């Protein structure tokens, strides 16, 4: 996975200054990095069946803030309950959060706007509840009308279906999803 991530780094040099292409390469690289963090967590714990979800999500979100070069401008706050999650559920959870946090970092703080992103996780009965909130500009009116047609949101919907989960959204101020 690190080799694939490195290939994405090399690919950036060949897309020129096209912001759309650079975003696509960065998004792909983020998805690969999300899976790499899972594997790294497994190797460190020597438990190849489960991963500490709190540790994984903390590292993932911190890496995303760094990769978008928003340290100091966008603050990350986490409240992650330690819990072990099997690999078949941890990977989709990480990929979902990767997409949602990336969207917040790309769209919630335009024009150099400062703000914060909050991520929490907890066990809610037999289900894991992961919540994401930001104090950014909120969803556009087109977004509320169901125009979530990007690859990232399609991926989120598919992964939520695999987990037999659900996605809830609230509206301004900022955006919140669980």
CORZI-V781323 format. One record per residue. N is the residue number from 1. RES is the residue in one letter. PHI is phi in whole degrees, -180 to 180 (NA if undefined). Layout:
n=N res=RES phi=PHI
n=N res=RES phi=PHI
//
This chain:
n=1 res=X phi=NA
n=2 res=X phi=-67
n=3 res=X phi=-65
n=4 res=X phi=-62
n=5 res=X phi=-61
n=6 res=X phi=-65
n=7 res=X phi=-62
n=8 res=X phi=-61
n=9 res=X phi=-59
n=10 res=X phi=-64
n=11 res=X phi=-63
n=12 res=X phi=-56
n=13 res=X phi=-67
n=14 res=X phi=-103
n=15 res=X phi=-98
n=16 res=X phi=72
n=17 res=X phi=-102
n=18 res=X phi=-69
n=19 res=X phi=-60
n=20 res=X phi=-64
n=21 res=X phi=-65
n=22 res=X phi=-62
n=23 res=X phi=-63
n=24 res=X phi=-63
n=25 res=X phi=-65
n=26 res=X phi=-63
n=27 res=X phi=-62
n=28 res=X phi=-62
n=29 res=X phi=-64
n=30 res=X phi=-63
n=31 res=X phi=-65
n=32 res=X phi=-64
n=33 res=X phi=-62
n=34 res=X phi=-58
n=35 res=X phi=-71
n=36 res=X phi=-65
n=37 res=X phi=-62
n=38 res=X phi=-61
n=39 res=X phi=-64
n=40 res=X phi=-63
n=41 res=X phi=-62
n=42 res=X phi=-64
n=43 res=X phi=-66
n=44 res=X phi=-69
n=45 res=X phi=-86
n=46 res=X phi=62
n=47 res=X phi=-110
n=48 res=X phi=-91
n=49 res=X phi=-108
n=50 res=X phi=-133
n=51 res=X phi=-132
n=52 res=X phi=-74
n=53 res=X phi=-61
n=54 res=X phi=-61
n=55 res=X phi=-63
n=56 res=X phi=-61
n=57 res=X phi=-67
n=58 res=X phi=-60
n=59 res=X phi=-64
n=60 res=X phi=-61
n=61 res=X phi=-67
n=62 res=X phi=-61
n=63 res=X phi=-62
n=64 res=X phi=-64
n=65 res=X phi=-60
n=66 res=X phi=-66
n=67 res=X phi=-69
n=68 res=X phi=-91
n=69 res=X phi=54
n=70 res=X phi=-112
n=71 res=X phi=-60
n=72 res=X phi=90
n=73 res=X phi=-102
n=74 res=X phi=-117
n=75 res=X phi=-94
n=76 res=X phi=-103
n=77 res=X phi=-121
n=78 res=X phi=-125
n=79 res=X phi=-138
n=80 res=X phi=-112
n=81 res=X phi=-73
n=82 res=X phi=-63
n=83 res=X phi=-159
n=84 res=X phi=-92
n=85 res=X phi=-133
n=86 res=X phi=-68
n=87 res=X phi=-58
n=88 res=X phi=-65
n=89 res=X phi=-102
n=90 res=X phi=-67
n=91 res=X phi=-63
n=92 res=X phi=-62
n=93 res=X phi=-60
n=94 res=X phi=-64
n=95 res=X phi=-66
n=96 res=X phi=-62
n=97 res=X phi=-64
n=98 res=X phi=-56
n=99 res=X phi=-65
n=100 res=X phi=-70
n=101 res=X phi=-67
n=102 res=X phi=-59
n=103 res=X phi=-61
n=104 res=X phi=-62
n=105 res=X phi=-68
n=106 res=X phi=-79
n=107 res=X phi=-116
n=108 res=X phi=-82
n=109 res=X phi=-129
n=110 res=X phi=-72
n=111 res=X phi=61
n=112 res=X phi=80
n=113 res=X phi=-61
n=114 res=X phi=-90
n=115 res=X phi=176
n=116 res=X phi=-141
n=117 res=X phi=-122
n=118 res=X phi=-117
n=119 res=X phi=-128
n=120 res=X phi=-135
n=121 res=X phi=-144
n=122 res=X phi=-159
n=123 res=X phi=-86
n=124 res=X phi=-119
n=125 res=X phi=70
n=126 res=X phi=-100
n=127 res=X phi=-111
n=128 res=X phi=-94
n=129 res=X phi=-113
n=130 res=X phi=-116
n=131 res=X phi=-121
n=132 res=X phi=-130
n=133 res=X phi=-140
n=134 res=X phi=-140
n=135 res=X phi=-108
n=136 res=X phi=-81
n=137 res=X phi=-76
n=138 res=X phi=86
n=139 res=X phi=-77
n=140 res=X phi=-74
n=141 res=X phi=-64
n=142 res=X phi=-63
n=143 res=X phi=-64
n=144 res=X phi=-69
n=145 res=X phi=-88
n=146 res=X phi=86
n=147 res=X phi=-94
n=148 res=X phi=-73
n=149 res=X phi=-105
n=150 res=X phi=-71
n=151 res=X phi=-56
n=152 res=X phi=-60
n=153 res=X phi=-72
n=154 res=X phi=-63
n=155 res=X phi=-61
n=156 res=X phi=-58
n=157 res=X phi=-63
n=158 res=X phi=-64
n=159 res=X phi=-67
n=160 res=X phi=-63
n=161 res=X phi=-62
n=162 res=X phi=-61
n=163 res=X phi=-87
n=164 res=X phi=54
n=165 res=X phi=-105
n=166 res=X phi=-145
n=167 res=X phi=-124
n=168 res=X phi=-117
n=169 res=X phi=-128
n=170 res=X phi=-117
n=171 res=X phi=-108
n=172 res=X phi=-41
n=173 res=X phi=-75
n=174 res=X phi=65
n=175 res=X phi=-138
n=176 res=X phi=-136
n=177 res=X phi=-140
n=178 res=X phi=-135
//
